[in-house]
Amino acid sequence: QVQVVESGGGLVQPGGSLRLSCAASGFTFSSAPMSWYRQAPGKERELVARISSAGGYTDYGDSVKGRFTISRDNAKNTVYLQMNSLKPEDTAVYYCKAPTRSGDYWGQGTQVTVSS
């Protein structure tokens, strides 16, 4: 079955960095575009970044452009989100989305808290 597992979240000070990982299995990872989303308390889930199946195309939400970088390693079935220059407004639960033939699968999320 499809599994999507995020990790790497935590508490970080403003200006700091974190690297999130999303390990996926149960589908043809190398053929699937992957995405990171986030949801802050009281707000709708929003797209953070997405990457094409081979990694040649990436796209970012306006609020994270120039600070976040999405990448993937198809040999490890893993997608990453490098987050630099973090701000308090980046505080949210970060989710990975995997599109499969049977529908979209989401992980359980990983909490990122940016606070001094």
CORLIN-V607386 format. One record per backbone hydrogen bond with DSSP energy under -1.0 kcal/mol. CO is the residue of the C=O (numbers start at 1). NH is the residue of the N-H. If there is no record, write none. Layout:
co->CO nh->NH
co->CO nh->NH
//
This chain:
co->3 nh->25
co->5 nh->23
co->7 nh->21
co->10 nh->113
co->12 nh->115
co->13 nh->16
co->16 nh->86
co->18 nh->83
co->20 nh->81
co->21 nh->7
co->22 nh->79
co->23 nh->5
co->25 nh->3
co->27 nh->29
co->28 nh->31
co->29 nh->32
co->34 nh->51
co->35 nh->97
co->36 nh->48
co->36 nh->49
co->37 nh->95
co->38 nh->46
co->39 nh->93
co->40 nh->43
co->46 nh->38
co->48 nh->61
co->49 nh->36
co->50 nh->59
co->51 nh->34
co->57 nh->52
co->59 nh->50
co->61 nh->64
co->61 nh->65
co->64 nh->67
co->64 nh->68
co->67 nh->84
co->69 nh->82
co->71 nh->80
co->73 nh->76
co->73 nh->78
co->77 nh->24
co->78 nh->73
co->79 nh->22
co->80 nh->71
co->81 nh->20
co->82 nh->69
co->83 nh->18
co->86 nh->15
co->87 nh->90
co->88 nh->91
co->92 nh->112
co->93 nh->39
co->94 nh->110
co->95 nh->37
co->96 nh->107
co->97 nh->35
co->98 nh->105
co->100 nh->103
co->103 nh->100
co->105 nh->98
co->110 nh->94
co->112 nh->92
co->113 nh->12
//
